[in-house]
Amino acid sequence: MDLFSVLTLIGGLALFLYGMQVMGDGLAKVSGGKLERILENLTSSPIKAVLLGAGVTAVIQSSSATTVMVVGFVNSGIMKLSQAVGVIMGANIGTTVTSWILSLAGIESSNFFIQLLKPSSFSPILAAIGIVFIMFQKNEKRKDIGLIMVGFAVLMFGMETMSGAVEPLADVPEFTSILTMFSNPLLGLLAGAILTAIIQSSSASVGILQALCLTGTVSYGVALPIIMGQNIGTCITAILSSIGTSKNAKRAAVVHLSFNVIGTTIFMVLFYTINAFVHFSFVGDAASPAGIAVLHSTFNIFATIILLPFGQYLVKLACLIIRDKEGDAKASREEEEFQALDPRFLEKPAFAMEQSRHAAVRMARESQNALSTALELLMARYDSVGAGEVERLEAKVDRYEDELGTYLVKLSHKDLNAKDNHSLSVMLHCIGDFERISDHAVNLMESAQELYDKGLSFSKDARAELKVFCKAVNDIVDSAYKVFETEDQEQAKTIEPMEEVIDGISTEMKNRHIKRLKKGECTIEMGFILSDIITDMERIADHCSNIAVCVVQVLEDAYDNHSYLDYIKNTDNEEFDKVVYELEQKYLLP
């Protein structure tokens, strides 16, 4: 085997890994985050967890991706450690699907239809169809299907290239003698583990082994310990992913490692013990790609059947290895909310968008809660507990704006479909408005505190007017929250008439206050406080208007706040005027 054959082997491996990546990304985009949501909504049934883990991994073609996702779920509190055990075991089974697909390369027959089953026969057809879909189809889902086809074709071409590069090794005695070394179980296991840890893909390392099998020089006795090692080596991805995570996330990575190490130990002890007495005849036979797939599946199914009943003990073992330090507090519910914006999910943009949507809705809800609490302090009775709650909620919303904004910027650089791109733009535009609403809630709380500290109170007429004003502002914020959550354009168009009415109420309240001031029914000091309250309420309505305009304009790919508002307010719009009139009657000042 000369230098050029080595370069061909490296090139084949590169194409294989790239094809697997492209195919997995295409499958993930087609699923639109549905597979990840299935995992997220997992029940406590261990068997169901195994089946879901196997199914998701079979589809996205990567046990590493599934286990990294599980580490992220556990880290963010979405999934319990006990649930993660079954998914991890299922992921090991699901990854064997790749080896079965690759085993098609070993088909030998002169029959035309059987020949068509060979990847070298149908891969070019898939590649051609895929390229047509990518270049000439406007539908994004069809483009993604084309991506899957091209990825699979590249993967299989890489496999064929590797097989062709190693074929001359069949006639090299030195190569055969090296392989004989790996018939030593410990050396074979170590070789498989190191190779898989380096390339971080058990599917790829199994593919390399299957390519070597086509030379006819790899026996089952050599292949078996290498496959065992490959299952251990694939744990490195989850271990690296758990660095800097919560203790439970680290434990999920430990569960993955301990499952494979214990499973490998049991399988190898049983196999070699029985072989010492029975002497399996197939051990010395030349392994085939299909035989490798059988061994790979048999081991993972065997390990799952043996260890699934002891899943709780794997969790206990992980807790013994990763101990809680004395005085460690459990992550609060609030911390878990922010941990849901896990960088690991960015590798699956569709699911990362789902997590971002949930976080943005929670932020909007907390902003609304801060305002509701502040208005209660203003209109009912001020107390320090409520004031502290407003400040806590405002600080939480501030943190959301910072962390969610950063996360969305990172997500914007990923490959998203049109719908997710629109949603991302809406979130980026609107989170600042929700943060400002919470700031105004603090201002209103401080006005309530000033009234309480100074022993002041509004006149009966002013309180009645303020009650109507608060109702209108509460309603517009509630509508804006629902518009943001649902991205409902029709409901968004109802916000601007409400904002117009609130502007009218604020103007009328200022005029009435001046009249009371002239009559001596109110003081200058009370006027300053009322003016601050009215200004904050107006600003809150303005931010609600911004949110509604954003939802309408971004989804129409024409974001221009001023032009849109100018159009609906200053043109002859009978429908708009009618809605404004109806709302004026609803929020009529006493």
Buried (B, 14 or more C-beta within 10 A) or exposed (E): BEEEBEEBBEBBBBBBBBBBBBBBBBBBBBBBBBBBEEBBEBEEEBEBBBBBBBBBBBBBBBBBBBBBBBBBBBBBBBBBBBBBBBBBBBBBBBBBBBBBBBBBBBBEEEEEEEBEEBBBBBBEEBBEBBBEBBEEBEEBEBBBBBBBBBBBBBBBBBBBBBBBBBBEBBEBEEBBEBBEEBBBBEBBBBBBBBBBBEBBBBBBBBBBBBBBBBBEBBBBBBBBBBBBBBBBBBBBBBBBBBEEBBBBBBBBBBBBBBBBBBBBEBBBEEBEEEEEEEEEEEBEEBBBBBBBBBBBBEBBBBBBEBBBEBBEEBBEBBBEEBEEEEEEEEBEEEEBBBBBBBEBBBBBBBBBBBBBBBBBBBBBBBBBBBBBBBBBBBBEEBBEEBBEBBBBBBBBBBBBBEBBBEBBEEBEEBEBBEBBBBBBBBBBBBBBBBBBBBBBBBBBBBBBBBBBEEEEEBEEBBEEBBEBBBBBBBBBBBBBBBBBEEBBBEBBBBBBBBBBBBBBBBEBBBEBBEEBBEEEBBEEEBBEBBBBBBBBBBBBBBBBBBBBBBBBBBBEEEBEEEEBBEEBBEEEBEEBEEBBEEBBEEBEBE
